[in-house]
Amino acid sequence: MPTSRTIALIVAAGEGTRAGAGLFKQYRVMAGKSVLAHAVDALASHPEIDAVQVVIGAGQQAEYAEAIGGRSLPPPIVGGASRRESVANGLAAITGTGVLIHDAARPFVPHGVIDRLLAALAEVPGAVPALPVVDTLAQAGDALGDVVPRDGLVRVQTPQAFHLDAIRAAHAGWDPAREATDDAQIARAAGLRVVTVEGAAVLEKMTHASDFTAAEQRLGASMVSRTGLGFDVHAFEEGDHFWLGGIRISHSRGLSGHSDADVALHALTDALLGTIGDGDIGTHFPPSDPQWRGAPSHRFLTYARERVIVAGGRIDHVDITIICEEPKVGPHRDAIRARVAALLELKEAQVSVKATTTERLGFTGRREGIAAQAVATVRLLEVAA
């Protein structure tokens, strides 16, 4: 296959609920992000994948948007009544030369498997990852039946790679009265040669609650702890209130700043961005940009939270110290703590808010402004670091 555009088509239109938790399994969260997001990130991070397109079930737009977070993807395609119809809808919507068709319920896609699939696709119109059958196979019934020879049998996985025009034509020629177990079956029925490459144990499909428990344990063991530090200062100016920790506080003066000058949320935003090495608040929201004039700082904080999640991180704890002579922070501490926890979607036990003075030393001691420092602790998947 000549150098071309390769698309990853992720089929997330299923309604499987055997995994429990009241959600379709592709939208369940593991290690801080959804099963679907894990699959998207694994495929999108491969240098030879040019784009990722997701196919979802009808009426799943809200679940999809929450699961995908702030990732920049084309609008999802709505699938059909079966997996085959969903794939066909996706194939009709994409352009390119090669396609990797993948099930969202397989969240972990090693780059080595993608490498092997694309290398095979340079020689043949179709390739699938597969693993040998190692367990004894037997016929089922009221009692255990005869053993089935396993010689020559393999367990076929996804993603399955094809020349796009070839698999699109194969789908068009398939008898709609029949259902197919996978796209390789449809390709073979159209006369396409499909080869196997070495698969991977981590490509196993997530089906039952125990699968999610095992995956969480595996991911937890591969996560590292990151700490970020933030610091910010704003001076007092004329006014009758200011914002602190997402709370409006009545006061004889306001705080000066390009946005709403919430010194506590600014420091915490920098701390979160620091955990993933993603610059600072000025990098993403430059004060020279007029669109951020007077902007509420909770937008900056929730943006930083989304950046952490997209990077594969899980926020464990945040700690804010507010430094000022006035006003007294104590009466507002619980409200600030609750507001920060809500913005970051954390439990209040994961948020600490403290206050101190500089014993009347420096600009805060002279009641010229307020300072804040923040520390954030995040666990991050090593593969995303």
C-alpha positions as CSV (number, residue, x, y, z in Angstrom):
1,M,0.0,0.0,0.0
2,P,1.5,3.4,-0.9
3,T,2.2,6.1,1.6
4,S,-1.3,7.2,2.5
5,R,-3.8,8.4,5.1
6,T,-4.6,5.8,7.7
7,I,-7.8,6.2,9.8
8,A,-8.6,4.4,13.1
9,L,-12.3,3.7,13.2
10,I,-13.4,2.9,16.8
11,V,-16.8,1.2,17.1
12,A,-18.4,2.3,20.4
13,A,-22.1,1.8,19.5
14,G,-22.7,-1.3,21.7
15,E,-25.0,-1.4,24.6
16,G,-23.3,-4.1,26.6
17,T,-24.1,-3.8,30.4
18,R,-22.7,-7.0,31.8
19,A,-19.8,-5.0,33.2
20,G,-22.1,-3.4,35.7
21,A,-22.0,0.1,37.2
22,G,-25.1,1.2,35.2
23,L,-23.1,2.4,32.2
24,F,-22.3,0.9,28.7
25,K,-18.8,-0.5,29.2
26,Q,-17.2,1.8,26.6
27,Y,-18.1,4.8,28.9
28,R,-17.0,3.3,32.2
29,V,-14.0,5.0,33.9
30,M,-10.7,3.3,34.6
31,A,-7.7,5.1,36.0
32,G,-9.3,8.5,35.6
33,K,-10.6,8.2,32.0
34,S,-13.2,6.2,30.1
35,V,-12.6,2.9,28.4
36,L,-13.3,4.7,25.1
37,A,-10.8,7.4,25.9
38,H,-8.1,4.8,26.6
39,A,-8.7,3.3,23.2
40,V,-8.7,6.7,21.5
41,D,-5.5,7.8,23.1
42,A,-3.7,4.5,22.3
43,L,-4.5,4.8,18.6
44,A,-4.2,8.5,18.3
45,S,-0.7,8.5,19.8
46,H,0.7,6.2,17.1
47,P,2.7,8.2,14.6
48,E,1.2,6.5,11.6
49,I,-2.4,7.0,12.6
50,D,-3.6,10.2,10.9
51,A,-7.0,10.5,12.4
52,V,-9.5,8.7,14.8
53,Q,-13.2,8.5,14.1
54,V,-15.6,7.1,16.6
55,V,-19.0,5.4,15.9
56,I,-21.5,5.6,18.7
57,G,-25.0,4.3,19.3
58,A,-28.1,6.4,18.7
59,G,-28.8,8.7,21.7
60,Q,-25.3,8.3,23.2
61,Q,-24.1,11.8,22.4
62,A,-24.1,13.0,26.0
63,E,-22.3,9.9,27.3
64,Y,-19.8,10.2,24.4
65,A,-19.1,13.9,25.1
66,E,-18.4,13.2,28.8
67,A,-16.2,10.2,28.0
68,I,-14.1,11.9,25.4
69,G,-13.5,15.0,27.5
70,G,-11.5,17.8,25.8
71,R,-10.0,15.6,23.0
72,S,-10.1,17.1,19.6
73,L,-12.0,14.5,17.4
74,P,-14.3,14.8,14.5
75,P,-18.0,14.6,15.4
76,P,-19.0,11.0,16.1
77,I,-20.9,8.9,13.5
78,V,-24.2,7.3,14.6
79,G,-24.1,3.6,14.2
80,G,-26.8,1.1,13.2
81,A,-28.8,-1.7,14.8
82,S,-25.8,-4.2,14.6
83,R,-22.0,-3.9,14.8
84,R,-21.8,-4.6,11.1
85,E,-24.1,-1.7,10.3
86,S,-22.2,0.6,12.6
87,V,-18.9,-0.3,10.9
88,A,-20.5,0.3,7.5
89,N,-21.8,3.7,8.6
90,G,-18.3,4.6,9.8
91,L,-16.6,3.4,6.6
92,A,-19.0,5.5,4.5
93,A,-18.0,8.6,6.5
94,I,-14.2,8.5,6.3
95,T,-11.7,9.1,3.6
96,G,-8.2,7.6,3.3
97,T,-6.4,4.6,2.1
98,G,-6.1,2.4,5.1
99,V,-8.4,1.8,8.1
100,L,-7.9,0.1,11.4
101,I,-11.4,-1.0,12.7
102,H,-11.3,-1.4,16.5
103,D,-13.7,-2.3,19.2
104,A,-13.9,0.4,22.0
105,A,-14.2,-2.4,24.6
106,R,-10.5,-3.2,24.0
107,P,-9.0,-0.1,25.6
108,F,-5.3,-1.1,25.5
109,V,-3.7,-1.2,22.1
110,P,0.1,-1.7,22.1
111,H,1.9,0.3,19.4
112,G,3.8,-2.9,18.5
113,V,0.5,-4.5,17.3
114,I,-0.3,-1.5,15.2
115,D,3.3,-1.6,13.7
116,R,2.8,-5.3,12.7
117,L,-0.7,-4.6,11.2
118,L,0.5,-1.7,9.1
119,A,3.6,-3.6,7.9
120,A,1.3,-6.5,6.8
121,L,-1.0,-4.0,5.1
122,A,1.8,-2.9,2.8
123,E,1.6,-6.4,1.3
124,V,-2.0,-7.6,1.6
125,P,-5.4,-6.0,1.7
126,G,-6.2,-7.2,5.2
127,A,-4.5,-8.1,8.5
128,V,-5.7,-9.0,12.0
129,P,-4.0,-9.6,15.3
130,A,-4.4,-13.1,16.7
131,L,-3.2,-15.2,19.6
132,P,-3.0,-19.0,19.7
133,V,-5.6,-21.0,21.7
134,V,-3.9,-22.5,24.7
135,D,-6.9,-23.8,26.7
136,T,-8.6,-27.1,26.1
137,L,-11.7,-26.8,23.9
138,A,-14.7,-29.0,24.4
139,Q,-18.3,-29.2,23.3
140,A,-20.7,-27.7,25.8
141,G,-24.0,-29.2,27.1
142,D,-25.6,-30.6,30.2
143,A,-22.3,-32.5,30.6
144,L,-18.9,-31.8,29.2
145,G,-18.7,-33.0,25.6
146,D,-15.9,-34.2,23.3
147,V,-12.7,-32.3,23.1
148,V,-12.3,-30.1,20.0
149,P,-8.8,-30.1,18.5
150,R,-7.2,-26.7,18.9
151,D,-4.4,-27.2,16.4
152,G,-4.5,-24.4,13.8
153,L,-7.0,-22.3,15.8
154,V,-6.4,-18.7,16.9
155,R,-8.3,-16.1,18.9
156,V,-8.9,-13.1,16.6
157,Q,-8.7,-9.6,18.1
158,T,-9.0,-6.0,17.0
159,P,-7.9,-3.6,15.6
160,Q,-8.3,-5.2,12.2
161,A,-6.5,-3.4,9.3
162,F,-7.7,-3.2,5.7
163,H,-7.3,-1.2,2.5
164,L,-10.2,1.2,2.9
165,D,-11.7,0.8,-0.6
166,A,-11.5,-3.0,-0.3
167,I,-13.2,-3.4,3.0
168,R,-15.8,-0.8,2.1
169,A,-16.7,-2.8,-1.1
170,A,-16.7,-6.0,1.0
171,H,-19.3,-4.5,3.3
172,A,-21.4,-3.3,0.4
173,G,-21.5,-6.8,-1.0
174,W,-22.3,-8.6,2.2
175,D,-25.8,-10.2,2.5
176,P,-27.6,-8.0,5.1
177,A,-29.7,-11.0,6.2
178,R,-26.6,-12.5,7.7
179,E,-24.6,-11.2,10.6
180,A,-20.8,-11.3,10.8
181,T,-18.7,-11.9,13.9
182,D,-16.0,-9.5,12.7
183,D,-14.8,-7.5,9.6
184,A,-12.3,-10.2,8.7
185,Q,-15.2,-12.6,8.0
186,I,-16.7,-10.0,5.6
187,A,-13.4,-9.4,3.9
188,R,-12.8,-13.1,3.3
189,A,-16.2,-13.6,1.9
190,A,-15.4,-10.9,-0.7
191,G,-12.3,-12.8,-1.7
192,L,-9.8,-10.6,0.1
193,R,-6.7,-12.2,1.6
194,V,-6.5,-11.6,5.3
195,V,-3.3,-12.5,7.2
196,T,-2.7,-12.7,10.9
197,V,0.0,-10.9,12.9
198,E,0.9,-11.5,16.6
199,G,-1.7,-10.0,18.9
200,A,-1.4,-9.1,22.6
201,A,-2.9,-10.4,25.8
202,V,-3.8,-6.8,26.8
203,L,-6.1,-6.6,23.8
204,E,-8.6,-8.8,25.5
205,K,-12.2,-7.4,25.4
206,M,-13.6,-5.8,28.6
207,T,-16.8,-7.7,29.2
208,H,-17.4,-8.5,32.9
209,A,-17.0,-6.6,36.1
210,S,-14.0,-8.7,37.0
211,D,-12.3,-7.5,33.7
212,F,-12.5,-3.9,35.0
213,T,-11.2,-4.9,38.4
214,A,-8.2,-6.6,36.9
215,A,-7.6,-3.7,34.5
216,E,-7.7,-1.1,37.3
217,Q,-5.2,-3.1,39.3
218,R,-2.9,-3.3,36.2
219,L,-3.2,0.4,35.5
220,G,-2.7,1.3,39.2
221,A,0.6,-0.5,39.2
222,S,1.8,1.4,36.2
223,M,0.9,4.9,37.5
224,V,3.4,7.3,38.9
225,S,2.8,10.2,41.3
226,R,3.4,13.7,40.1
227,T,3.4,16.9,42.2
228,G,2.7,20.4,40.8
229,L,3.2,23.8,42.6
230,G,1.4,27.0,41.8
231,F,1.8,30.6,43.2
232,D,-0.1,33.8,42.3
233,V,-0.5,37.3,43.6
234,H,-3.1,40.0,43.0
235,A,-3.2,43.6,44.3
236,F,-6.2,45.3,45.9
237,E,-8.1,47.9,43.9
238,E,-11.3,49.9,44.2
239,G,-14.4,47.7,44.5
240,D,-16.9,46.2,46.8
241,H,-16.1,42.5,46.4
242,F,-13.6,40.0,45.0
243,W,-13.5,36.3,44.0
244,L,-11.5,33.8,46.1
245,G,-11.6,30.1,45.6
246,G,-14.6,30.4,43.3
247,I,-16.6,32.2,46.0
248,R,-17.7,35.9,45.8
249,I,-16.6,37.7,49.0
250,S,-18.0,41.1,49.9
251,H,-15.2,43.5,50.9
252,S,-14.2,47.1,51.0
253,R,-11.9,46.6,48.0
254,G,-11.6,44.3,45.0
255,L,-8.7,42.5,43.4
256,S,-7.0,43.7,40.2
257,G,-6.5,41.3,37.4
258,H,-7.2,40.7,33.7
259,S,-9.7,37.9,34.5
260,D,-11.7,37.9,37.8
261,A,-8.4,37.8,39.7
262,D,-9.2,34.8,41.7
263,V,-5.7,34.3,43.2
264,A,-6.5,30.9,44.8
265,L,-7.9,29.3,41.6
266,H,-5.1,30.8,39.5
267,A,-2.5,29.2,41.8
268,L,-4.3,25.8,41.7
269,T,-4.6,25.9,37.9
270,D,-0.9,26.3,37.6
271,A,-0.3,23.5,40.1
272,L,-2.5,21.1,38.0
273,L,-0.8,22.1,34.8
274,G,2.5,21.6,36.4
275,T,1.8,17.9,37.2
276,I,1.6,17.1,33.5
277,G,4.3,19.6,32.3
278,D,1.8,21.6,30.4
279,G,3.0,25.2,30.9
280,D,1.1,27.7,33.1
281,I,-2.1,29.7,33.1
282,G,-0.5,32.4,31.0
283,T,0.4,29.9,28.3
284,H,-3.2,28.8,27.8
285,F,-5.0,32.1,28.8
286,P,-2.7,35.0,27.9
287,P,-3.6,38.3,29.5
288,S,-3.0,39.9,26.1
289,D,-6.1,38.1,24.7
290,P,-9.2,40.3,25.2
291,Q,-11.5,37.3,25.4
292,W,-10.3,36.5,28.9
293,R,-10.9,40.0,30.3
294,G,-13.1,39.5,33.3
295,A,-13.4,35.8,32.7
296,P,-14.4,33.6,35.6
297,S,-11.4,31.7,36.9
298,H,-13.4,28.5,37.4
299,R,-13.1,28.1,33.6
300,F,-9.3,28.0,33.9
301,L,-9.5,25.4,36.7
302,T,-11.9,23.0,34.9
303,Y,-9.8,23.4,31.7
304,A,-6.7,22.3,33.7
305,R,-8.6,19.4,35.2
306,E,-9.6,18.2,31.7
307,R,-6.0,18.5,30.5
308,V,-4.9,16.2,33.4
309,I,-7.6,13.7,32.5
310,V,-6.7,13.7,28.8
311,A,-3.1,13.0,29.8
312,G,-4.3,9.9,31.6
313,G,-4.0,11.5,35.1
314,R,-6.1,11.1,38.2
315,I,-6.2,13.9,40.7
316,D,-5.5,12.5,44.2
317,H,-5.3,15.7,46.3
318,V,-5.0,19.5,46.2
319,D,-3.9,21.9,48.9
320,I,-4.3,25.7,48.8
321,T,-2.8,28.2,51.2
322,I,-4.2,31.7,51.1
323,I,-1.8,34.4,52.3
324,C,-3.4,37.7,53.5
325,E,-4.0,40.1,56.4
326,E,-7.6,40.7,55.2
327,P,-10.2,39.5,55.0
328,K,-10.4,36.7,57.4
329,V,-10.5,33.5,55.4
330,G,-11.9,31.3,58.2
331,P,-15.6,32.1,57.7
332,H,-15.3,31.3,53.9
333,R,-13.0,28.2,54.2
334,D,-15.8,25.5,54.0
335,A,-17.5,27.2,51.1
336,I,-14.2,27.5,49.2
337,R,-13.4,23.9,49.9
338,A,-16.8,22.7,48.7
339,R,-16.6,24.8,45.5
340,V,-13.1,23.6,44.6
341,A,-14.1,20.0,45.2
342,A,-17.2,20.5,42.9
343,L,-15.1,22.1,40.1
344,L,-12.5,19.3,40.2
345,E,-15.1,16.5,40.7
346,L,-13.4,15.4,43.9
347,K,-14.5,14.6,47.4
348,E,-14.1,17.4,49.9
349,A,-11.6,15.1,51.8
350,Q,-9.3,15.5,48.7
351,V,-9.3,19.3,49.0
352,S,-7.4,21.3,51.7
353,V,-7.8,25.0,52.2
354,K,-5.6,26.9,54.7
355,A,-4.9,30.5,55.4
356,T,-2.0,32.4,57.0
357,T,-0.5,35.8,57.3
358,T,3.1,37.2,56.8
359,E,3.0,38.7,60.3
360,R,2.5,42.2,58.7
361,L,5.6,41.9,56.6
362,G,5.7,42.5,52.9
363,F,2.9,43.6,50.5
364,T,0.4,41.2,52.0
365,G,1.3,42.4,55.5
366,R,0.7,45.9,54.4
367,R,-2.7,44.9,53.2
368,E,-1.8,45.7,49.6
369,G,-3.1,42.4,48.1
370,I,-3.5,38.7,48.5
371,A,-1.2,35.8,47.6
372,A,-1.9,32.1,47.2
373,Q,0.1,29.0,46.7
374,A,-1.2,25.5,45.8
375,V,0.1,22.0,45.5
376,A,-1.6,19.3,43.4
377,T,-0.9,15.6,43.5
378,V,-1.7,13.5,40.5
379,R,-1.2,9.9,39.5
380,L,-0.3,9.6,35.8
381,L,0.0,6.6,33.6
382,E,3.7,6.1,32.7
383,V,2.7,5.5,29.0
384,A,1.2,9.0,28.9
385,A,4.1,10.7,30.5
